[in-house]
């Protein structure tokens, strides 16, 4: 997958903030727990349906979870 098609996400950060394991998230979404790992590492891009379900699970807009550009590092200010 080329850089222009890379999908960035905050799944691991959201899981950590909410003390949710990969298995708990996977069970809630109806996917294998390894799928959550693939998503977090950017090795797999979710379908639109799965992306929306993940955002719904965390009760945030999908743009908070996924982006086509890298998210700023924690503590960095965006211009």
N, C-alpha and C positions, 0 to 999 in steps of 0.2 A: 504494500500500500504506500503510495507516494505521500510526501509531506503535504501536498495540496489537498489530499483526501483524508488526512488524519482527523480523528475525532477525539477530543480531549474530554475527560470527565472527572467528577469529584465524588465518585461512588465511595472510594475508600475513606475519604475525609468525612463524608456524611455518615458512613457506617461507624467510624470511630467516635464521632461526636455523640452518636445515639446508642453506643455500646451494642451494636448489632453485628453478629457474626456473618460470615459469608453464607453459612448454611441456613441461618435464620432468614436472611434476605432471599436466598434461592427458594426456600420453602414457601415464602410468602408470594413469590413471583411464579412459582411452578416451573422452575428451571433447575438444572443440576448445579450444585455449589461450585463446580469448576468453571461453569459459564460465568459466574460472578467474577472469578479471578481473571478470566480472559478479558472480560469487559474492563475491569480496573486497570489492567496492564495495556489496554489499547490493542490487544491481539484480535479482538472481535468487535465489530460494530453492531449494536442492537438494531432490531427492526424498529420502525416508528412506534409500533404498538408496545414493544418492550420498553423503549425509552420513556414513553408516557406512563407506563405502569411503575417504573422505577421512581420517576418524579412524584407520582401520586403516592407511592409508599412513603416517601420522605416528606410529603406534603409541601412541596416546593414547585415552582415553575420549572419546566423542562430545561430552560436556559441556565438555571442554577446548577444543574447536574451535567449538562453536555454543552460543548462549544466546539466550533471549527477552528478557533484560535486558542493558544495556551492560556490557561487561567493565570492571573498574577500569583506569585508566591505569597504565602501568608506573611503579613507584615509589610508587603510592598504596597505602595500607594499607586493607584492607577491615575494616569494623567487626564 
